[in-house]
């Protein structure tokens, strides 16, 4: 058995100082925490802080993007507002022109209706038959361009907002222009031959300008001591097919 003795001074103290390391302390520190719930709670705290930081960064980036998009949309709205205003103005002018053209077309195409009716009646009237009354039975249409709501006794009510748009659409719909409004009339006359009345009705029905010719009533009356048949017919004006009425421009020579 051999004993070794260190005779150098301070050798033991230096050795003891060099022997203290962090690796020796950490195992003792880690070995002191033995509760798994505390470790899990600490991990959750660390993960929560990381998640909050991530969400904050993402939301901040999205807020910046939305701010940029909102600024761009505001600029576009300001720029397009003038374009939309100009478009609405042009649309209103176009509708006004179309309405004026419709009024002119209505006046032009309906001013000869009664002339055609009287021409066809006189052409179909047989011998020994005469008329005493020719009158219109349908309601006379309002003049082109007149306010149809006022003509029916309805006054427009001022509204605002979305209701104004609907009311405007209702007024525009109610104030439409009929190119060929319904035109009905009745004929009252007398004849000495019942066959002539039948021929008269048949010739009226064959006209391209007349339709729905019906006998309303007929009776025997005494005129100048003679028995005659008094009749009443109802009919309607019909728009002729294309090609029946031929129009030509009026040319007047100017010297």
PAZAPA-4460 file (N, C-alpha, C; in steps of 0.05 Angstrom, whole numbers, plus 32768, in hexadecimal, padded with zeros to 4 digits):
% residues 255
    n_x    n_y    n_z   ca_x   ca_y   ca_z    c_x    c_y    c_z   seq   type   mol
   8011   7FE8   8000   8000   8000   8000   8012   8019   8000     1      X     A
   800C   802B   7FEC   801D   8043   7FEA   800B   805B   7FED     2      X     A
   8018   806E   7FFB   800A   8088   8000   8018   809E   7FF0     3      X     A
   8008   80AF   7FE2   8014   80C4   7FD2   800C   80DE   7FDF     4      X     A
   8020   80EF   7FE4   801C   8108   7FF3   8025   811F   7FE0     5      X     A
   8014   8132   7FDD   801A   8149   7FCC   8026   815E   7FDD     6      X     A
   803F   8164   7FD8   804E   8178   7FE8   804E   8194   7FDC     7      X     A
   8042   8197   7FC4   8041   81B1   7FB8   802B   81C2   7FC5     8      X     A
   8032   81DB   7FCD   801D   81EB   7FDA   8009   81F6   7FC6     9      X     A
   7FEF   81F6   7FCE   7FDA   8200   7FBD   7FD1   81EE   7FA8    10      X     A
   7FDC   81D7   7FA6   7FD3   81C4   7F91   7FB7   81BA   7F95    11      X     A
   7FB1   81B5   7FAF   7F96   81AA   7FB5   7F81   81BF   7FB0    12      X     A
   7F88   81D9   7FB8   7F74   81EF   7FB5   7F6F   81F4   7F98    13      X     A
   7F84   81F5   7F87   7F7F   81F9   7F6B   7F70   81E3   7F5E    14      X     A
   7F75   81CC   7F66   7F67   81B6   7F5B   7F4A   81B7   7F62    15      X     A
   7F45   81C0   7F7B   7F29   81C2   7F83   7F1B   81D8   7F73    16      X     A
   7F2A   81EF   7F6D   7F1D   8204   7F5E   7F19   81FB   7F41    17      X     A
   7F2B   81EE   7F35   7F27   81E5   7F1A   7F11   81D0   7F17    18      X     A
   7F0A   81C2   7F2C   7EF6   81AD   7F2A   7EDA   81B7   7F2A    19      X     A
   7ED5   81D1   7F31   7EB9   81DC   7F30   7EB2   81E5   7F14    20      X     A
   7E9E   81D7   7F07   7E96   81DE   7EEC   7E77   81E0   7EEB    21      X     A
   7E6D   81EE   7ED5   7E50   81F1   7ED2   7E42   81D7   7ECB    22      X     A
   7E51   81C5   7EBE   7E45   81AB   7EB8   7E3F   819B   7ED1    23      X     A
   7E4F   81A1   7EE7   7E49   8194   7F00   7E31   81A0   7F0E    24      X     A
   7E2D   81B9   7F09   7E16   81C6   7F17   7DFC   81BF   7F09    25      X     A
   7DFB   81C0   7EED   7DE2   81BC   7EDE   7DD5   81A1   7EE4    26      X     A
   7DE4   818C   7EE6   7DD7   8173   7EED   7DC9   8175   7F07    27      X     A
   7DD5   8182   7F1A   7DC8   8184   7F34   7DB0   8196   7F33    28      X     A
   7DB1   81AC   7F21   7D9A   81BE   7F1E   7D83   81AF   7F10    29      X     A
   7D8A   81A1   7EFA   7D75   8192   7EEC   7D6A   817C   7EFC    30      X     A
   7D7A   8171   7F0C   7D70   815A   7F1C   7D5E   8164   7F33    31      X     A
   7D5F   8180   7F38   7D4D   818A   7F4D   7D31   818E   7F44    32      X     A
   7D2C   8192   7F29   7D11   8196   7F1E   7D07   817B   7F15    33      X     A
   7CF6   8170   7F24   7CEB   8156   7F1E   7CCD   8156   7F17    34      X     A
   7CBF   816F   7F19   7CA1   8170   7F14   7C9C   8173   7EF6    35      X     A
   7C8F   815F   7EE9   7C8A   8161   7ECC   7C75   8177   7EC5    36      X     A
   7C62   817D   7ED7   7C4E   8191   7ED2   7C5B   81AD   7ED1    37      X     A
   7C6F   81B1   7EE1   7C7C   81CB   7EE1   7C8B   81CE   7EC7    38      X     A
   7C98   81B8   7EBE   7CA6   81B9   7EA4   7C92   81BF   7E8D    39      X     A
   7C7A   81B1   7E8D   7C66   81B5   7E78   7C5C   81D2   7E78    40      X     A
   7C57   81DD   7E91   7C4D   81F8   7E93   7C61   820C   7E88    41      X     A
   7C7B   8207   7E8E   7C8F   8219   7E83   7C91   8217   7E65    42      X     A
   7C8E   81FF   7E5A   7C8E   81FB   7E3D   7C76   8209   7E30    43      X     A
   7C5F   8207   7E3D   7C47   8215   7E33   7C4A   8233   7E32    44      X     A
   7C56   823E   7E47   7C5B   825A   7E48   7C6D   8263   7E31    45      X     A
   7C82   8254   7E2D   7C95   825B   7E18   7C87   8259   7DFD    46      X     A
   7C77   8244   7DF8   7C69   8241   7DDF   7C54   8256   7DDB    47      X     A
   7C46   825E   7DF0   7C31   8273   7DEE   7C3E   828D   7DE7    48      X     A
   7C54   8293   7DF3   7C62   82AC   7DEC   7C6B   82AC   7DCF    49      X     A
   7C75   8295   7DC7   7C7D   8294   7DAB   7C65   8297   7D98    50      X     A
   7C4E   828A   7D9F   7C36   828C   7D8E   7C2C   82A9   7D8D    51      X     A
   7C2B   82B6   7DA4   7C22   82D2   7DA5   7C34   82E4   7D94    52      X     A
   7C4D   82E0   7D96   7C5F   82EF   7D86   7C5B   82EB   7D68    53      X     A
   7C57   82D1   7D61   7C52   82CB   7D45   7C38   82D8   7D3A    54      X     A
   7C22   82D5   7D4B   7C09   82E1   7D43   7C0A   82FF   7D41    55      X     A
   7C18   830B   7D53   7C1B   8328   7D52   7C2A   8331   7D39    56      X     A
   7C3F   8322   7D32   7C4D   8329   7D1A   7C3C   8326   7D01    57      X     A
   7C2D   830F   7D00   7C1C   830A   7CE9   7C06   831F   7CE6    58      X     A
   7BF9   8325   7CFD   7BE3   8339   7CFC   7BED   8355   7CF5    59      X     A
   7C04   835B   7CFF   7C10   8375   7CF8   7C16   8377   7CDA    60      X     A
   7C20   8361   7CCF   7C25   8361   7CB2   7C0B   8363   7CA2    61      X     A
   7BF6   8354   7CAB   7BDC   8356   7C9D   7BCF   8371   7CA0    62      X     A
   7BD3   837E   7CB7   7BC8   8399   7CBB   7BD6   83AC   7CA7    63      X     A
   7BEF   83A9   7CA4   7BFD   83BA   7C90   7BF3   83B6   7C74    64      X     A
   7BEF   839C   7C6C   7BE5   8396   7C52   7BC9   83A2   7C4E    65      X     A
   7BB7   839E   7C62   7B9C   83A9   7C60   7B9C   83C7   7C5E    66      X     A
   7BAE   83D4   7C6C   7BAF   83F1   7C6B   7BB7   83FA   7C4F    67      X     A
   7BCA   83EC   7C43   7BD2   83F2   7C27   7BBB   83EE   7C14    68      X     A
   7BAD   83D8   7C17   7B96   83D2   7C05   7B80   83E7   7C09    69      X     A
   7B7B   83EF   7C22   7B66   8403   7C27   7B6D   841E   7C1A    70      X     A
   7B86   8425   7C1C   7B8F   843E   7C0F   7B8B   843D   7BF1    71      X     A
   7B92   8426   7BE6   7B8F   8422   7BC9   7B72   8423   7BC1    72      X     A
   7B60   8416   7BD1   7B44   8416   7BCB   7B38   8432   7BCD    73      X     A
   7B41   8441   7BE1   7B38   845D   7BE3   7B3F   846E   7BCB    74      X     A
   7B58   846A   7BC2   7B60   8479   7BAA   7B51   8471   7B92    75      X     A
   7B4C   8456   7B8F   7B3C   844D   7B78   7B20   8457   7B79    76      X     A
   7B14   8457   7B92   7AF9   8461   7B95   7AF7   847E   7B8D    77      X     A
   7B0A   848E   7B95   7B0A   84AA   7B8E   7B0D   84AE   7B70    78      X     A
   7B1E   849D   7B64   7B23   84A0   7B47   7B0B   8497   7B37    79      X     A
   7AFE   8480   7B3F   7AE8   8476   7B30   7ACE   8485   7B36    80      X     A
   7ACD   8494   7B4B   7AB4   84A3   7B51   7AAD   84B6   7B3A    81      X     A
   7AC1   84C4   7B2F   7ABC   84D6   7B19   7AB4   84C6   7B00    82      X     A
   7AC0   84AF   7AFC   7AB8   849F   7AE5   7A9B   8496   7AE7    83      X     A
   7A93   848D   7AFE   7A78   8484   7B02   7A64   849B   7AFF    84      X     A
   7A6B   84B2   7B09   7A5A   84CA   7B06   7A56   84D1   7AE9    85      X     A
   7A6C   84D0   7ADA   7A6A   84D5   7ABD   7A5A   84C0   7AAF    86      X     A
   7A5D   84A7   7AB7   7A4D   8492   7AAB   7A2F   8495   7AB0    87      X     A
   7A28   849D   7AC9   7A0C   84A1   7AD0   7A01   84B9   7AC0    88      X     A
   7A11   84CD   7ABC   7A08   84E4   7AAC   7A03   84DC   7A8F    89      X     A
   7A15   84CD   7A84   7A12   84C4   7A68   79FA   84B1   7A65    90      X     A
   79F6   84A0   7A79   79DE   848E   7A79   79C4   849E   7A79    91      X     A
   79C4   84B3   7A8B   79AB   84C3   7A8C   79A6   84D2   7A72    92      X     A
   79BB   84DC   7A65   79B8   84E9   7A4B   79AF   84D5   7A36    93      X     A
   79BA   84BC   7A37   79B1   84A8   7A23   7994   84A1   7A27    94      X     A
   798B   849E   7A40   796F   8497   7A45   795D   84AE   7A3C    95      X     A
   7966   84C7   7A40   7956   84DE   7A38   7953   84DE   7A19    96      X     A
   7969   84D8   7A0B   7967   84D8   79EE   7955   84C1   79E4    97      X     A
   7958   84A9   79F1   7947   8493   79E9   792A   8499   79EE    98      X     A
   7924   84A6   7A04   7908   84AD   7A0B   78FD   84C1   79F6    99      X     A
   790D   84D4   79EE   7904   84E7   79DA   78FF   84D9   79BF   100      X     A
   7911   84C7   79B9   790D   84B7   79A0   78F3   84A6   79A1   101      X     A
   78EE   849B   79B9   78D5   848B   79BC   78BD   849D   79B9   102      X     A
   78BE   84B5   79C4   78A7   84C8   79C1   78A3   84CF   79A4   103      X     A
   78B9   84D4   7996   78B6   84DB   7979   78AB   84C3   796A   104      X     A
   78B5   84AB   7970   78AB   8493   7962   788E   848E   7968   105      X     A
   7885   8493   7981   7869   8490   7988   7858   84A2   7978   106      X     A
   785F   84BC   7977   784F   84CF   7968   784F   84C9   794A   107      X     A
   7866   84C0   7940   7867   84BB   7923   7858   84A2   791B   108      X     A
   7858   848D   792C   784B   8474   7924   782D   8473   792B   109      X     A
   7824   8485   793C   7808   8483   7944   77F7   849A   7939   110      X     A
   7803   84AC   792A   77F3   84C3   7921   77E0   84BC   790A   111      X     A
   77E5   84A6   78FD   77D4   849E   78E6   77C2   8487   78ED   112      X     A
   77BF   8480   7906   77AE   8469   790D   7791   846E   7905   113      X     A
   7786   8485   790C   776A   848A   7905   7766   848E   78E7   114      X     A
   777A   8498   78DA   7778   849A   78BD   7776   847E   78B0   115      X     A
   7785   846B   78BA   7783   844F   78B0   7768   8443   78B7   116      X     A
   775F   8448   78CF   7745   843D   78D8   772E   8447   78C6   117      X     A
   772D   8462   78C2   7717   846D   78B1   771A   8464   7895   118      X     A
   7732   8461   788B   7736   8457   7870   772C   843B   786C   119      X     A
   7733   8429   7880   772A   840D   787E   770C   840B   7882   120      X     A
   7700   841B   7893   76E3   841A   7897   76D4   8423   787E   121      X     A
   76DD   8439   7872   76D0   8442   785A   76D3   842F   7843   122      X     A
   76EA   8421   7842   76EF   840E   782D   76DE   83F5   7830   123      X     A
   76D9   83EC   7849   76C9   83D4   784E   76AB   83D9   784F   124      X     A
   76A2   83F2   7850   7686   83F8   7852   7677   83F0   7839   125      X     A
   7664   83DD   783B   7655   83D5   7822   763F   83E8   781B   126      X     A
   7632   83E2   7805   761C   83F3   77FB   7604   83F1   780E   127      X     A
   75F4   8406   780E   75DC   8408   781E   75E2   8405   783C   128      X     A
   75F9   840D   7844   7602   840C   7860   760F   8426   7867   129      X     A
   7608   8432   787D   7614   844B   7885   7619   844B   78A3   130      X     A
   762C   845C   78AB   7634   845E   78C7   762A   8478   78D3   131      X     A
   7623   8476   78EC   761A   848E   78FB   762D   8497   7911   132      X     A
   763C   8484   791C   764E   848A   7933   7668   847A   792F   133      X     A
   767E   8488   7932   7698   847C   7934   76A7   8489   794B   134      X     A
   76AD   847A   7960   76B9   8486   7978   76CD   8473   7985   135      X     A
   76E0   847E   7992   76F4   846E   79A0   76E9   8464   79BB   136      X     A
   76EE   844B   79C1   76E4   843F   79DA   76FA   843C   79EF   137      X     A
   7713   843A   79E7   7729   8438   79FA   7731   8453   7A04   138      X     A
   773D   8453   7A1C   7746   846C   7A28   775C   8479   7A17   139      X     A
   775A   8493   7A13   776E   84A1   7A04   7789   84A0   7A13   140      X     A
   779E   8498   7A06   77B8   8497   7A14   77C2   84B3   7A1A   141      X     A
   77D3   84B4   7A2F   77DF   84CE   7A36   77F2   84D7   7A20   142      X     A
   77F6   84F0   7A1D   7809   84FA   7A09   7825   84EF   7A0E   143      X     A
   7834   84E9   79F8   784F   84DF   79FC   7860   84F2   7A0D   144      X     A
   786E   84E6   7A21   787E   84F6   7A33   7870   8500   7A4B   145      X     A
   7855   84FC   7A4D   7847   8506   7A64   784C   84F4   7A7C   146      X     A
   7848   84FE   7A94   784C   84EE   7AAC   7834   84DC   7AB0   147      X     A
   7838   84C2   7AAC   7821   84B0   7AAF   7818   84AD   7ACB   148      X     A
   7829   84B0   7ADF   7820   84AF   7AFB   780E   84C6   7B01   149      X     A
   7814   84DE   7AF8   7802   84F4   7AFD   77E8   84F1   7AEE   150      X     A
   77E9   84E4   7AD6   77D1   84E0   7AC7   77BE   84CD   7AD5   151      X     A
   77C8   84BB   7AE5   77B8   84A8   7AF4   77B2   84B2   7B10   152      X     A
   77B9   84CB   7B16   77B3   84D6   7B30   77C6   84CE   7B46   153      X     A
   77DE   84C5   7B3E   77F2   84BC   7B52   7808   84D1   7B53   154      X     A
   780E   84D9   7B6B   7824   84ED   7B6E   783C   84DE   7B78   155      X     A
   7854   84E3   7B6D   786C   84D6   7B77   7873   84E0   7B92   156      X     A
   787B   84CD   7BA4   7882   84D3   7BBF   78A0   84D5   7BC1   157      X     A
   78AC   84EA   7BCC   78C9   84EC   7BCF   78D3   84D8   7BE2   158      X     A
   78E7   84C9   7BDB   78F3   84B5   7BEC   7911   84B8   7BEA   159      X     A
   791F   84AA   7BFB   793C   84AC   7BFC   7948   8491   7C00   160      X     A
   7962   848E   7BF9   7970   8475   7BFD   7969   8461   7BE9   161      X     A
   7969   8447   7BF2   7963   8431   7BE0   7947   8432   7BD6   162      X     A
   7934   843D   7BE6   7918   843F   7BDE   7916   8452   7BC6   163      X     A
   7927   8467   7BC5   7926   8479   7BAE   792D   846B   7B94   164      X     A
   7940   8458   7B95   7947   8449   7B7D   792F   8438   7B74   165      X     A
   7922   842B   7B87   790B   841A   7B80   78F4   842C   7B75   166      X     A
   78F0   8443   7B82   78DB   8454   7B79   78E1   845F   7B5D   167      X     A
   78FA   8466   7B58   7902   846F   7B3E   78FD   845A   7B29   168      X     A
   7903   8441   7B2F   78FE   842B   7B1C   78E0   8428   7B18   169      X     A
   78D0   842B   7B2D   78B3   8429   7B2A   78A8   843F   7B19   170      X     A
   78B2   8458   7B1D   78A8   846E   7B0C   78B1   846A   7AEF   171      X     A
   78C9   8461   7AEB   78D2   845C   7AD0   78C2   8447   7AC2   172      X     A
   78BB   8432   7AD1   78AB   841D   7AC5   788F   8426   7ABF   173      X     A
   7883   8436   7AD1   7868   8440   7ACD   7866   8455   7AB7   174      X     A
   787D   8462   7AB1   787C   8478   7A9E   7888   8470   7A83   175      X     A
   7884   8456   7A7C   788E   844D   7A63   787C   8457   7A4C   176      X     A
   7887   8457   7A34   7878   8461   7A1D   786F   844A   7A0C   177      X     A
   7855   8449   7A06   784A   8434   79F5   784A   843E   79D8   178      X     A
   7858   8430   79C7   785A   8438   79AB   783E   8436   799E   179      X     A
   7830   8420   79A3   7816   841C   7998   7802   8416   79AE   180      X     A
   77F7   842A   79BB   77E3   8425   79D0   77CA   8418   79C5   181      X     A
   77BB   8409   79D5   77A2   83FD   79CB   778F   8412   79C1   182      X     A
   7782   840C   79AB   776F   841F   799F   7756   840F   7996   183      X     A
   7741   8411   79A6   7728   8404   799F   7713   8419   7998   184      X     A
   7700   8411   7988   76EB   8424   797F   76D2   8414   7979   185      X     A
   76BC   8423   7975   76A2   8416   796F   7696   8425   7957   186      X     A
   7687   8415   7947   7679   841F   7930   765B   841B   7933   187      X     A
   764C   842F   7930   762E   842D   7931   7624   8436   7916   188      X     A
   7614   8425   7909   760A   842B   78EF   75F0   841D   78E9   189      X     A
   75E7   8420   78D1   75CD   8414   78C8   75D1   8408   78AD   190      X     A
   75C1   83F4   78A7   75C2   83E7   788D   75A6   83DC   7886   191      X     A
   75A1   83DA   786D   7587   83D0   7864   7589   83B2   785E   192      X     A
   75A1   83A7   785F   75A6   838B   7858   75B7   837E   786D   193      X     A
   75AD   836A   787A   75BC   835C   788F   75D5   834F   7883   194      X     A
   75D4   8346   786A   75EC   833B   785D   7602   834F   785A   195      X     A
   75FA   8368   7856   760E   837D   7854   761D   8381   786E   196      X     A
   760F   837D   7884   761D   837F   789E   7631   8369   78A1   197      X     A
   762A   8351   7899   763D   833B   789A   7656   8340   7888   198      X     A
   7651   834A   7870   7667   8351   785E   7678   8367   786A   199      X     A
   766C   837A   7877   767A   8390   7883   768D   8386   7899   200      X     A
   7684   8375   78AA   7694   836A   78BF   76AB   8359   78B4   201      X     A
   76A5   8349   789F   76BA   8338   7894   76D0   8349   7887   202      X     A
   76C9   835F   7879   76DD   836F   786D   76ED   837F   7881   203      X     A
   76E0   8387   7897   76EF   8395   78AC   7704   8382   78B9   204      X     A
   76FC   8369   78BE   770E   8356   78CA   7725   834E   78B8   205      X     A
   7722   8350   789E   7737   8349   788B   774B   8360   7888   206      X     A
   7746   8377   7893   7758   838E   7891   7771   8389   78A2   207      X     A
   7788   8390   7899   77A1   838D   78AA   77A2   83A2   78C0   208      X     A
   7791   83B5   78C0   7791   83CA   78D4   777C   83C6   78EA   209      X     A
   776A   83B3   78E7   7754   83AF   78FA   7754   8392   7903   210      X     A
   774B   838E   791C   7749   8374   7928   7732   8373   793C   211      X     A
   7729   835B   7943   7715   8356   7957   76FB   8366   7951   212      X     A
   76F2   8363   7939   76D9   836F   7931   76C2   835D   793B   213      X     A
   76B1   8368   794C   769B   8359   7958   7682   8369   7957   214      X     A
   766C   835B   7954   7651   8368   7954   7648   836B   7971   215      X     A
   7644   8384   797A   763B   8389   7995   761D   8386   7997   216      X     A
   760E   8391   7984   75F1   838E   7984   75E6   8395   7969   217      X     A
   75CE   838C   7963   75C0   8393   794A   75A2   8392   7950   218      X     A
   7593   83A4   7944   7576   83A5   7948   7569   83B2   7930   219      X     A
   7550   83AE   792E   7540   83B9   7918   7534   83D3   7921   220      X     A
   7539   83E8   7912   752E   8403   7917   7520   840D   78FE   221      X     A
   750F   8421   7902   7500   842D   78EC   750C   8448   78E6   222      X     A
   7514   844B   78CD   7520   8464   78C3   7511   846C   78AA   223      X     A
   7504   8483   78AC   74F3   848D   7895   74DE   8479   788D   224      X     A
   74D2   846C   78A1   74BD   8459   789B   74C6   843E   7890   225      X     A
   74E1   8439   7891   74EB   8420   7887   74FB   8412   789D   226      X     A
   74FA   83F7   789C   7509   83E7   78B0   7526   83E4   78A7   227      X     A
   7537   83EC   78B9   7554   83E9   78B3   7561   83DB   78CC   228      X     A
   7578   83D0   78C7   7587   83C3   78DD   759C   83D6   78E8   229      X     A
   7599   83DC   7901   75AD   83ED   790F   75C0   83DB   791E   230      X     A
   75DA   83DF   791A   75EE   83CE   7926   7603   83DE   7934   231      X     A
   7611   83D0   7945   7628   83DC   7953   763F   83C8   7953   232      X     A
   7656   83D0   7949   766E   83BF   7947   7684   83CA   7959   233      X     A
   7694   83B8   7963   76AC   83C0   7973   76C4   83B4   7965   234      X     A
   76DA   83C3   7964   76F2   83BA   7957   770A   83C7   7964   235      X     A
   7722   83BE   795D   773B   83C9   7967   774E   83CE   7950   236      X     A
   775F   83E1   7955   7774   83E7   7941   778B   83D2   7944   237      X     A
   7795   83C9   792E   77AB   83B6   792E   77C2   83C1   791F   238      X     A
   77DA   83BD   792B   77F3   83C6   791D   77F7   83B5   7905   239      X     A
   77F8   83C0   78ED   77FB   83AF   78D5   7817   83A3   78D4   240      X     A
   7819   838C   78C6   7833   8380   78C3   7846   8391   78B2   241      X     A
   7860   838C   78B4   7873   839B   78A4   786D   8397   7886   242      X     A
   786F   83AD   7877   786B   83AC   785A   7850   83B6   7852   243      X     A
   783C   83B7   7864   7822   83C1   785D   7822   83DF   7859   244      X     A
   782F   83ED   786B   7831   840A   7869   784C   8410   785E   245      X     A
   784D   841E   7848   7866   8426   783B   7869   8443   783F   246      X     A
   787F   844B   784B   7885   8467   7850   789B   8470   783D   247      X     A
   789A   848A   7836   78AE   8495   7824   78B4   84B1   782F   248      X     A
   78CD   84B9   782C   78D4   84D4   7836   78C8   84E9   7824   249      X     A
   78C0   84FF   7830   78B4   8515   7821   78CB   8527   7817   250      X     A
   78CC   8529   77FD   78E1   853A   77F1   78D4   8552   77E5   251      X     A
   78DC   8569   77ED   78D1   8582   77E3   78E8   8591   77D5   252      X     A
   78E5   8596   77BC   78FA   85A4   77AE   78FC   85C1   77B7   253      X     A
   7914   85CA   77BB   7919   85E5   77C4   7927   85F4   77AE   254      X     A
   791B   860B   77A6   7928   861B   7791   793A   8630   779D   255      X     A
***
